[in-house]
Amino acid sequence: MRKGFFVPAVAVRVAVGAAVVAVAAMAALNGPGMVRYMRMKSM
């Protein structure tokens, strides 16, 4: 694996992980309101 490709791949993975954690934290804080919003959006 080339270093030039490996570094961005790691950065992307870290960014995605951080985004998932942020979304999970928001969902935990908002709770039912978030669920209702997601249901409305999916319909």
C-alpha distance matrix in Angstrom:
0.0 3.8 6.5 8.7 7.3 6.7 10.2 12.1 11.0 12.4 15.3 16.1 16.1 18.4 20.6 21.1 22.0 24.4 25.9 26.5 28.2 30.3 31.5 32.3 34.3 36.1 37.0 38.3 40.4 41.8 42.2 44.6 44.5 40.8 41.4 44.3 42.3 39.4 42.1 43.8 40.6 39.7 43.2
3.8 0.0 3.8 5.4 5.5 6.1 8.8 10.8 10.8 12.4 14.7 15.9 16.7 18.6 20.4 21.4 22.7 24.6 26.1 27.2 28.8 30.6 31.9 33.1 34.8 36.5 37.7 39.1 40.9 42.3 43.0 45.5 45.1 41.4 42.3 45.1 42.8 40.2 43.0 44.4 41.1 40.5 44.0
6.5 3.8 0.0 3.8 5.4 4.9 6.1 8.9 9.8 10.5 12.3 14.3 15.3 16.5 18.4 20.0 21.0 22.5 24.4 25.8 27.0 28.6 30.3 31.6 32.9 34.7 36.2 37.4 39.0 40.5 41.5 44.2 43.8 40.1 41.3 44.1 41.8 39.4 42.5 43.8 40.5 40.2 43.8
8.7 5.4 3.8 0.0 3.8 5.8 6.0 7.3 9.2 10.9 11.7 13.3 15.1 16.5 17.6 19.3 20.9 22.2 23.6 25.4 26.9 28.0 29.6 31.3 32.7 34.0 35.6 37.2 38.6 39.9 41.0 43.6 42.8 39.2 40.5 43.0 40.5 38.2 41.3 42.4 39.0 38.8 42.3
7.3 5.5 5.4 3.8 0.0 3.8 5.7 5.8 6.4 9.0 10.4 11.0 12.6 14.7 15.8 16.9 18.7 20.4 21.5 22.9 24.8 26.1 27.4 29.0 30.7 32.0 33.3 35.0 36.6 37.7 38.7 41.0 40.4 36.7 37.7 40.3 37.9 35.4 38.3 39.5 36.1 35.7 39.3
6.7 6.1 4.9 5.8 3.8 0.0 3.8 5.7 5.2 6.3 8.8 10.1 10.7 12.5 14.4 15.5 16.6 18.5 20.1 21.3 22.7 24.5 26.0 27.1 28.7 30.5 31.7 33.1 34.8 36.2 37.1 39.6 39.3 35.6 36.6 39.4 37.3 34.7 37.7 39.2 36.0 35.6 39.2
10.2 8.8 6.1 6.0 5.7 3.8 0.0 3.8 5.4 5.3 6.3 8.7 10.0 10.7 12.4 14.4 15.5 16.6 18.5 20.2 21.3 22.6 24.5 25.9 27.1 28.7 30.4 31.7 33.1 34.6 35.8 38.5 38.0 34.4 35.8 38.6 36.2 34.0 37.3 38.5 35.4 35.3 39.0
12.1 10.8 8.9 7.3 5.8 5.7 3.8 0.0 3.8 5.4 4.9 6.1 8.5 9.8 10.3 12.1 14.1 15.2 16.3 18.2 19.8 20.8 22.4 24.2 25.5 26.8 28.4 30.1 31.4 32.6 33.8 36.3 35.5 32.0 33.3 35.9 33.4 31.2 34.4 35.5 32.2 32.2 35.9
11.0 10.8 9.8 9.2 6.4 5.2 5.4 3.8 0.0 3.8 5.5 5.2 6.2 8.7 9.9 10.6 12.3 14.3 15.4 16.6 18.4 20.0 21.2 22.6 24.4 25.8 27.0 28.6 30.3 31.5 32.3 34.8 34.3 30.6 31.6 34.4 32.1 29.6 32.7 34.1 30.8 30.5 34.2
12.4 12.4 10.5 10.9 9.0 6.3 5.3 5.4 3.8 0.0 3.8 5.4 5.0 6.2 8.6 9.9 10.5 12.3 14.2 15.3 16.5 18.3 20.0 21.1 22.5 24.3 25.7 26.9 28.6 30.2 31.0 33.8 33.5 29.9 31.1 34.0 32.0 29.7 32.8 34.4 31.4 31.3 35.0
15.3 14.7 12.3 11.7 10.4 8.8 6.3 4.9 5.5 3.8 0.0 3.8 5.4 5.1 6.1 8.6 9.8 10.5 12.3 14.3 15.4 16.4 18.4 20.0 21.0 22.5 24.3 25.7 26.9 28.4 29.7 32.5 31.8 28.3 29.9 32.6 30.3 28.3 31.7 32.9 29.9 30.1 33.9
16.1 15.9 14.3 13.3 11.0 10.1 8.7 6.1 5.2 5.4 3.8 0.0 3.8 5.5 5.0 6.1 8.5 9.8 10.5 12.3 14.2 15.2 16.4 18.3 19.9 21.0 22.4 24.2 25.7 26.7 27.8 30.3 29.6 26.0 27.3 29.9 27.5 25.3 28.6 29.8 26.7 26.7 30.4
16.1 16.7 15.3 15.1 12.6 10.7 10.0 8.5 6.2 5.0 5.4 3.8 0.0 3.8 5.5 5.2 6.1 8.6 9.9 10.6 12.3 14.2 15.4 16.5 18.3 20.0 21.1 22.5 24.4 25.7 26.4 29.0 28.7 25.1 26.1 29.1 27.1 24.7 27.8 29.5 26.6 26.4 30.2
18.4 18.6 16.5 16.5 14.7 12.5 10.7 9.8 8.7 6.2 5.1 5.5 3.8 0.0 3.8 5.5 5.0 6.1 8.6 9.9 10.6 12.2 14.3 15.3 16.4 18.3 19.9 21.0 22.5 24.2 25.2 28.2 27.9 24.4 25.9 28.9 26.9 24.9 28.3 29.9 27.2 27.4 31.2
20.6 20.4 18.4 17.6 15.8 14.4 12.4 10.3 9.9 8.6 6.1 5.0 5.5 3.8 0.0 3.8 5.4 5.1 6.2 8.7 9.9 10.5 12.3 14.2 15.3 16.5 18.3 19.9 21.1 22.3 23.7 26.5 25.7 22.3 24.0 26.7 24.4 22.6 26.1 27.3 24.5 25.0 28.8
21.1 21.4 20.0 19.3 16.9 15.5 14.4 12.1 10.6 9.9 8.6 6.1 5.2 5.5 3.8 0.0 3.8 5.4 5.0 6.2 8.6 9.8 10.6 12.2 14.2 15.3 16.4 18.3 20.0 20.9 21.8 24.3 23.8 20.2 21.4 24.2 22.1 19.9 23.2 24.7 21.9 22.0 25.8
22.0 22.7 21.0 20.9 18.7 16.6 15.5 14.1 12.3 10.5 9.8 8.5 6.1 5.0 5.4 3.8 0.0 3.8 5.4 5.2 6.2 8.6 10.0 10.6 12.3 14.3 15.4 16.5 18.4 20.0 20.6 23.4 23.4 19.9 21.1 24.3 22.7 20.5 23.8 25.7 23.3 23.4 27.2
24.4 24.6 22.5 22.2 20.4 18.5 16.6 15.2 14.3 12.3 10.5 9.8 8.6 6.1 5.1 5.4 3.8 0.0 3.8 5.5 5.1 6.1 8.6 9.8 10.5 12.3 14.2 15.2 16.5 18.2 19.5 22.5 22.1 18.9 20.7 23.7 21.8 20.3 23.8 25.4 23.1 23.8 27.5
25.9 26.1 24.4 23.6 21.5 20.1 18.5 16.3 15.4 14.2 12.3 10.5 9.9 8.6 6.2 5.0 5.4 3.8 0.0 3.8 5.4 5.0 6.2 8.5 9.8 10.5 12.2 14.1 15.3 16.3 17.6 20.3 19.5 16.1 17.9 20.7 18.5 16.9 20.5 21.9 19.4 20.2 23.9
26.5 27.2 25.8 25.4 22.9 21.3 20.2 18.2 16.6 15.3 14.3 12.3 10.6 9.9 8.7 6.2 5.2 5.5 3.8 0.0 3.8 5.4 5.2 6.1 8.6 9.9 10.5 12.2 14.2 15.3 15.8 18.4 18.4 14.8 16.0 19.2 17.6 15.5 18.9 20.8 18.7 18.9 22.7
28.2 28.8 27.0 26.9 24.8 22.7 21.3 19.8 18.4 16.5 15.4 14.2 12.3 10.6 9.9 8.6 6.2 5.1 5.4 3.8 0.0 3.8 5.5 5.1 6.1 8.6 9.8 10.4 12.3 14.2 14.9 18.1 18.2 15.1 16.7 20.0 18.7 17.2 20.6 22.6 20.9 21.4 25.1
30.3 30.6 28.6 28.0 26.1 24.5 22.6 20.8 20.0 18.3 16.4 15.2 14.2 12.2 10.5 9.8 8.6 6.1 5.0 5.4 3.8 0.0 3.8 5.4 5.1 6.2 8.6 9.8 10.6 12.1 13.7 16.9 16.3 13.3 15.6 18.5 16.8 15.9 19.5 21.0 19.3 20.5 24.0
31.5 31.9 30.3 29.6 27.4 26.0 24.5 22.4 21.2 20.0 18.4 16.4 15.4 14.3 12.3 10.6 10.0 8.6 6.2 5.2 5.5 3.8 0.0 3.8 5.4 5.1 6.1 8.6 9.9 10.4 11.5 14.2 13.6 10.2 12.2 15.1 13.4 12.2 15.8 17.4 15.8 16.8 20.3
32.3 33.1 31.6 31.3 29.0 27.1 25.9 24.2 22.6 21.1 20.0 18.3 16.5 15.3 14.2 12.2 10.6 9.8 8.5 6.1 5.1 5.4 3.8 0.0 3.8 5.5 5.1 6.1 8.6 9.9 10.1 13.1 13.6 10.5 11.9 15.3 14.6 13.2 16.3 18.6 17.5 18.0 21.4
34.3 34.8 32.9 32.7 30.7 28.7 27.1 25.5 24.4 22.5 21.0 19.9 18.3 16.4 15.3 14.2 12.3 10.5 9.8 8.6 6.1 5.1 5.4 3.8 0.0 3.8 5.4 5.1 6.2 8.6 9.7 13.3 13.5 11.2 13.3 16.4 15.7 15.2 18.4 20.3 19.5 20.6 23.8
36.1 36.5 34.7 34.0 32.0 30.5 28.7 26.8 25.8 24.3 22.5 21.0 20.0 18.3 16.5 15.3 14.3 12.3 10.5 9.9 8.6 6.2 5.1 5.5 3.8 0.0 3.8 5.4 5.1 6.0 8.1 11.2 10.5 8.2 11.1 13.6 12.5 12.6 16.0 17.3 16.6 18.3 21.3
37.0 37.7 36.2 35.6 33.3 31.7 30.4 28.4 27.0 25.7 24.3 22.4 21.1 19.9 18.3 16.4 15.4 14.2 12.2 10.5 9.8 8.6 6.1 5.1 5.4 3.8 0.0 3.8 5.5 5.2 5.4 8.4 8.6 5.9 7.9 11.0 10.6 10.3 13.2 15.2 14.9 16.0 18.9
38.3 39.1 37.4 37.2 35.0 33.1 31.7 30.1 28.6 26.9 25.7 24.2 22.5 21.0 19.9 18.3 16.5 15.2 14.1 12.2 10.4 9.8 8.6 6.1 5.1 5.4 3.8 0.0 3.8 5.7 5.2 9.0 10.2 8.7 10.2 13.3 13.7 13.6 16.1 18.3 18.4 19.4 22.1
40.4 40.9 39.0 38.6 36.6 34.8 33.1 31.4 30.3 28.6 26.9 25.7 24.4 22.5 21.1 20.0 18.4 16.5 15.3 14.2 12.3 10.6 9.9 8.6 6.2 5.1 5.5 3.8 0.0 3.8 5.7 9.3 9.5 8.9 11.4 13.7 13.8 14.6 17.2 18.8 19.1 20.7 23.2
41.8 42.3 40.5 39.9 37.7 36.2 34.6 32.6 31.5 30.2 28.4 26.7 25.7 24.2 22.3 20.9 20.0 18.2 16.3 15.3 14.2 12.1 10.4 9.9 8.6 6.0 5.2 5.7 3.8 0.0 3.8 6.4 5.7 5.6 8.5 10.2 10.3 11.7 14.1 15.4 16.0 17.9 20.0
42.2 43.0 41.5 41.0 38.7 37.1 35.8 33.8 32.3 31.0 29.7 27.8 26.4 25.2 23.7 21.8 20.6 19.5 17.6 15.8 14.9 13.7 11.5 10.1 9.7 8.1 5.4 5.2 5.7 3.8 0.0 3.8 5.6 5.6 6.7 9.0 10.3 11.1 12.8 14.8 15.8 17.0 19.1
44.6 45.5 44.2 43.6 41.0 39.6 38.5 36.3 34.8 33.8 32.5 30.3 29.0 28.2 26.5 24.3 23.4 22.5 20.3 18.4 18.1 16.9 14.2 13.1 13.3 11.2 8.4 9.0 9.3 6.4 3.8 0.0 3.8 5.4 5.1 6.2 8.6 9.9 10.6 12.4 14.3 15.4 16.8
44.5 45.1 43.8 42.8 40.4 39.3 38.0 35.5 34.3 33.5 31.8 29.6 28.7 27.9 25.7 23.8 23.4 22.1 19.5 18.4 18.2 16.3 13.6 13.6 13.5 10.5 8.6 10.2 9.5 5.7 5.6 3.8 0.0 3.8 5.5 5.2 6.2 8.7 10.0 10.7 12.4 14.4 15.7
40.8 41.4 40.1 39.2 36.7 35.6 34.4 32.0 30.6 29.9 28.3 26.0 25.1 24.4 22.3 20.2 19.9 18.9 16.1 14.8 15.1 13.3 10.2 10.5 11.2 8.2 5.9 8.7 8.9 5.6 5.6 5.4 3.8 0.0 3.8 5.4 5.0 6.2 8.6 9.9 10.5 12.3 14.4
41.4 42.3 41.3 40.5 37.7 36.6 35.8 33.3 31.6 31.1 29.9 27.3 26.1 25.9 24.0 21.4 21.1 20.7 17.9 16.0 16.7 15.6 12.2 11.9 13.3 11.1 7.9 10.2 11.4 8.5 6.7 5.1 5.5 3.8 0.0 3.8 5.4 5.1 6.2 8.7 9.9 10.6 12.5
44.3 45.1 44.1 43.0 40.3 39.4 38.6 35.9 34.4 34.0 32.6 29.9 29.1 28.9 26.7 24.2 24.3 23.7 20.7 19.2 20.0 18.5 15.1 15.3 16.4 13.6 11.0 13.3 13.7 10.2 9.0 6.2 5.2 5.4 3.8 0.0 3.8 5.5 5.1 6.3 8.7 10.0 10.9
42.3 42.8 41.8 40.5 37.9 37.3 36.2 33.4 32.1 32.0 30.3 27.5 27.1 26.9 24.4 22.1 22.7 21.8 18.5 17.6 18.7 16.8 13.4 14.6 15.7 12.5 10.6 13.7 13.8 10.3 10.3 8.6 6.2 5.0 5.4 3.8 0.0 3.8 5.5 5.2 6.2 8.7 10.2
39.4 40.2 39.4 38.2 35.4 34.7 34.0 31.2 29.6 29.7 28.3 25.3 24.7 24.9 22.6 19.9 20.5 20.3 16.9 15.5 17.2 15.9 12.2 13.2 15.2 12.6 10.3 13.6 14.6 11.7 11.1 9.9 8.7 6.2 5.1 5.5 3.8 0.0 3.8 5.5 5.0 6.1 8.7
42.1 43.0 42.5 41.3 38.3 37.7 37.3 34.4 32.7 32.8 31.7 28.6 27.8 28.3 26.1 23.2 23.8 23.8 20.5 18.9 20.6 19.5 15.8 16.3 18.4 16.0 13.2 16.1 17.2 14.1 12.8 10.6 10.0 8.6 6.2 5.1 5.5 3.8 0.0 3.8 5.4 5.2 6.4
43.8 44.4 43.8 42.4 39.5 39.2 38.5 35.5 34.1 34.4 32.9 29.8 29.5 29.9 27.3 24.7 25.7 25.4 21.9 20.8 22.6 21.0 17.4 18.6 20.3 17.3 15.2 18.3 18.8 15.4 14.8 12.4 10.7 9.9 8.7 6.3 5.2 5.5 3.8 0.0 3.8 5.6 5.4
40.6 41.1 40.5 39.0 36.1 36.0 35.4 32.2 30.8 31.4 29.9 26.7 26.6 27.2 24.5 21.9 23.3 23.1 19.4 18.7 20.9 19.3 15.8 17.5 19.5 16.6 14.9 18.4 19.1 16.0 15.8 14.3 12.4 10.5 9.9 8.7 6.2 5.0 5.4 3.8 0.0 3.8 5.5
39.7 40.5 40.2 38.8 35.7 35.6 35.3 32.2 30.5 31.3 30.1 26.7 26.4 27.4 25.0 22.0 23.4 23.8 20.2 18.9 21.4 20.5 16.8 18.0 20.6 18.3 16.0 19.4 20.7 17.9 17.0 15.4 14.4 12.3 10.6 10.0 8.7 6.1 5.2 5.6 3.8 0.0 3.8
43.2 44.0 43.8 42.3 39.3 39.2 39.0 35.9 34.2 35.0 33.9 30.4 30.2 31.2 28.8 25.8 27.2 27.5 23.9 22.7 25.1 24.0 20.3 21.4 23.8 21.3 18.9 22.1 23.2 20.0 19.1 16.8 15.7 14.4 12.5 10.9 10.2 8.7 6.4 5.4 5.5 3.8 0.0
